[in-house]
Amino acid sequence: MERQAVVTYPQGLPQVLHMSDGEFAEALSFYAAAKLYELGRLSAGKAASLAQMTRMDFLRRLADVGVPAINLRDEEVEAEIQAARELAQ
């Protein structure tokens, strides 16, 4: 079951940003999904679902807002580096 959230904003804000009301709503969904992904609160798949796009389209679009598509914590990066070193031996 899908749920909706309501965001209140000043009348005319989308037009100030040179967007239609629909484009503004899509942008809000994407920005929320991107931020939740960046914070590690949502997986790429769940964030893409929130943004109503495919996982690949979501990951590609992250670069537009400066969010890395590969979102690993420091310990995960270290584990990947160690695994790569072990494979190289």
N, C-alpha and C positions, 0 to 999 in steps of 0.2 A: 504494500500500500504506500503510495506516495503522499508526502506532506508538503505544505507550502509555508514559506516564511514571508512576512510582509516587511518591506523596507520603506520607510517614509522619507521622502526627499522633497526639496522645494520645487514648486511648479517651475517649469522652464529649464531645469538643470540639464536634462539631456540635450536640449538645443544649444545651451551655452557650450557644451562639449562637442557640438556638431554631430549629434547622434539622434536617431529617431528614438521613440520610447522603447520599441522592441530591441534595438541595438543596445540601448542602455541596460535593459533587463538582462540581455545575454552577457554583456560585459560584467555586470555585477556577479552573475553566477560564476563566470570564469574566474574573476579575481578572487572571490571567496574560495573557490576550489583550489586555485593555485596557492593561496596563502596557507590553507589547511594542509595541502600536500607539502609545502616548504617546511612547515612546522612539524611534519611527521605525524600529524593527526589522522590523515587519510592516505590510503594507498593510491597509486596512480589510477587504478581501475575505479575505485570509489570516487575519487576526485573527478575523473572524466565523466562518470555517471552524473555527478552533481552539476557539472558544466554542460551536460547533455551533448556530449561529443564522444567520438571513439577514443580509446586509450592512446592510440598513436597520434591522432590529431591533437589531443591534449598535451602529450609530451613534446610534440613539435612546437606548439604555441607557447610553451613555458619560456622559451628563450626570448620571446617578445617582451616579457615582463621581468627578465633577469633572474628567473628561477632555474637552477640546474635541474635537468631531467633526471639525473642520477642523484638520488637524495640519500646518501649513506652517512651514518654517524661515524665519528672518528674511529671507534673500535671496529666498526664494520670495514672501514677502509684498510685498517691494519690487518684484519683477518684476510681480506682479499689479496693484499700485497704478499702476505706470508704464504697463502695458497699458491700464488703465481710463482713465488720463489721455489717452492717445493716441486711444482710441476716442471720448472726449468732445469732441475738437477737430474 
